[in-house]
Amino acid sequence: MRGRLLITGMVLGATALLGTAATAQAAVVPAGTSAPAGERSASAWIPIPGTFPSSTACNAAGASSVYSQWDCVRLPNGRWQLWVNDAS
C-alpha cells in the first residue's frame, strides 16, 4: 500500500510540475510487454520521475502501482524508467 501511495504521489507531482510536457513526451514510449501497442494512447502515457537499476525492479514497481497499464523503458544510460497509462 505504501508503494502505491508513493507512486501515485510521484505521478500527481510530475503531472502538476510538467503539465502538458509529460503528455507530449509520452509518444516516445516504445511498445512493451505490459500493454499491447494497439492499446496505447500517446496522450495518456506519462513517465514516473526517477529510474530503476534493473528491469526487474522497474517491473515490480509497475506491478505494485495503482495503474492497470504500465511499461518499463530502458534509457541510454542503462537504467530503467517506469511509464504508466494515466487513463487506466
C-alpha positions in Angstrom: 0.0 0.0 0.0 2.8 2.4 0.9 4.4 1.7 -2.6 1.1 2.5 -4.3 0.7 5.8 -2.4 4.3 6.7 -3.3 3.8 6.0 -7.0 0.5 7.9 -7.0 2.1 10.9 -5.3 5.0 10.9 -7.8 2.6 10.8 -10.7 0.5 13.6 -9.4 3.6 15.7 -8.7 5.0 15.0 -12.1 1.7 15.9 -13.7 1.5 19.1 -11.8 5.1 20.1 -12.5 5.3 19.1 -16.1 1.8 19.8 -17.2 1.4 19.1 -20.9 5.1 18.4 -21.3 4.6 15.0 -19.8 1.9 14.0 -22.2 4.0 15.4 -25.2 6.9 13.1 -24.2 4.7 10.1 -23.9 4.8 9.4 -27.7 8.4 8.2 -27.4 7.5 5.1 -25.4 8.2 2.0 -27.5 5.9 -1.0 -27.5 6.4 -3.1 -24.4 5.2 -6.3 -22.9 2.9 -5.0 -20.3 0.5 -3.3 -22.7 -0.2 -4.1 -26.3 0.9 -1.4 -28.7 -2.7 -1.1 -30.1 -3.9 0.0 -26.6 -1.5 2.9 -26.3 -2.8 6.4 -26.4 0.1 8.8 -26.7 -1.6 11.5 -24.6 -2.3 9.1 -21.7 1.2 7.7 -21.1 3.3 9.6 -18.5 6.7 8.9 -17.1 7.2 8.4 -13.4 10.1 10.5 -12.1 13.2 8.5 -11.2 14.9 5.5 -12.6 15.5 1.9 -11.6 18.7 -0.1 -11.7 17.1 -3.1 -13.4 14.2 -4.3 -15.4 13.0 -6.4 -12.5 12.9 -3.5 -10.1 11.0 -1.4 -12.6 8.5 -4.1 -13.4 7.9 -4.7 -9.7 7.2 -1.0 -9.2 4.8 -1.1 -12.1 3.0 -4.2 -10.8 2.5 -2.7 -7.4 1.3 0.6 -8.8 -2.4 1.6 -8.9 -2.3 1.6 -12.7 -3.5 -1.3 -14.8 -1.2 -0.5 -17.7 2.5 0.3 -17.3 5.7 -0.2 -19.1 9.4 -0.1 -18.4 11.7 1.6 -20.9 15.5 1.2 -21.0 17.3 4.5 -21.0 20.5 5.2 -22.9 22.4 5.2 -19.6 21.3 1.6 -18.9 18.8 2.4 -16.2 15.0 1.8 -16.5 12.1 4.3 -16.3 8.6 3.4 -15.5 5.8 4.8 -17.7 2.1 4.5 -16.7 -1.1 4.9 -18.6 -2.9 7.7 -16.7 -6.2 6.8 -18.4 -6.2 3.3 -17.0 
